[in-house]
Amino acid sequence: MPWPVEVFAVLTILSILFVMYWLPTIVAILRRTPSALGVATINFFLGWTVIGWIIALIMALAAAPATQRVTVYVDGRRTEAEILR
C-alpha cells in the first residue's frame, strides 16, 4: 500500500526544519572554523531559542577559517603562503 502524499510532505518539512536547526553547526564545519565545537554546543543546548540559534550562526560566520602556513620551493626560491585547511 503506497504512502499518502501527506506523509511525504510531513517528512520533507521535518527534514527542512532539521537542516535549518543545525545550519549554524553545518556552516561552522564547512568553513572549518576552530570554534565549530562551541557552535555545535550552543546550537544543541540553546538552538531551540531564537536568540541561541542566532548567536550560534553569528559565531559560525564570524570565526575566521583555520589557515595553514606552507613553504613552497620553486626553482630554489622560497615562497610562503597561507592556505585554508
N, C-alpha and C positions, 0 to 999 in steps of 0.2 A: 504494500500500500504506500503510495508516494506521500511525502510530507506536504502539508499545505503551504501555500505561499507565505502565510503569516509566520511560520517557523523560520523560514529563510530570512524574512525581514527582521525578525527579532534577533537572530544570530548576527546579521550584518550590523545592526545598530549596536549590539553589545560589543562586537569586535572593534567598531569605530570608537566607542567610548573607552574601551580598554587601551587602545593605542593613544588616544588623547590624554588619558590619565597618566600614562608613562612617558609622554612626549618629552618632558624635561630630562629624564634619565636617558632616553634614546638619543637626544641631541648631545648630551654630555659624552656619551660613549662614542658616538660617531665623530665628534670633534676631538676625541682623545684628550679631554681635559684632565688635569691632575686631581680635580675635585669631583670626579664622577661618582665616587662612593658617597661623598657628602650630599650630592644632589639626589642620589638614589635613596639615601636615608631620609632626607627631608621629604622627598616625594612619597615615600612609603608611609611615614608617620603623619605628615601634615598635608599631603596632597589632596585629601578629601575636602579640606577647607580651600576656598578660592585663594586666600592670601598665601597659604603654604605652597600651593601649586605655582603661583606667580613668582614667589621667592625662589623656588627651585628652578624655574625657567630662566629667571634673571641670572642666577648663579651659573647655569649651564651655558648661557650666551656670553656672559661677561668674562669667564675664565679664559685665559689665553691657552690655546692648544699647546701641548708639550712639544718642545723642539729638541733637536739633537745636533750637536756641533760635529761637523765632518771635515776632515782634511783630505783634499784630493791633490795628487801629484800628476801633473800633465807636462810631459817633456822636461822633467826635472824641476819644474816650477811648482811651488806650493801654493795652493788656494784653499781658503777655509770658507765654509758656508754653513748656514743653519737650515736644517730641513725639518719638516713636520714628521713626527714618528708615526 
